[in-house]
Amino acid sequence: MGLKVVETYKIDDSSSAIIAKEGMNAVSYGVLVRVVTQKISENETSVRFLTKRRLATNVFAEGDFSQPFFWNLEGKLK
């Protein structure tokens, strides 16, 4: 996906967060990504995914990393 994890932390006993970024390149100023996981039950976890372009007018930045992230996560959980 081209993302680099810059920080991971526990929010509380059932929630954690991952902060990642895609760096600047020839056509983009980069993207910031935040993933929050929250344990709902023993067999259920909620995952929220937020992406934000580092510069609002940066039309070339990848705007949504969620689909490849969830494909990768699904593959690891099988």
C-alpha positions, 0 to 999 in steps of 0.5 A, spaced: 500 500 500 505 504 500 504 506 507 509 507 513 506 506 520 509 512 524 505 510 531 501 505 534 497 506 541 492 503 546 486 508 547 483 503 552 482 496 554 478 494 548 481 500 543 487 501 539 489 506 534 494 506 528 497 512 525 500 511 518 502 516 512 504 515 505 510 520 504 511 526 499 512 524 491 513 527 485 505 528 484 503 528 491 504 531 498 502 525 501 496 522 506 495 521 513 491 514 515 488 513 522 485 506 523 482 505 530 480 498 532 475 496 538 473 489 540 466 489 541 465 481 543 470 475 543 468 474 536 467 481 533 471 487 532 470 494 529 475 497 525 474 504 523 479 507 517 480 515 516 484 517 510 486 525 509 490 528 504 496 532 507 494 538 502 487 539 501 488 541 494 492 535 492 488 531 487 493 526 486 494 523 493 490 516 494 484 518 497 482 511 500 486 506 502 481 502 506 479 497 501 487 494 500 487 495 508 481 490 509 483 485 503 490 485 507 487 484 514 482 479 511 487 475 508 491 475 515 485 473 519 483 466 514 
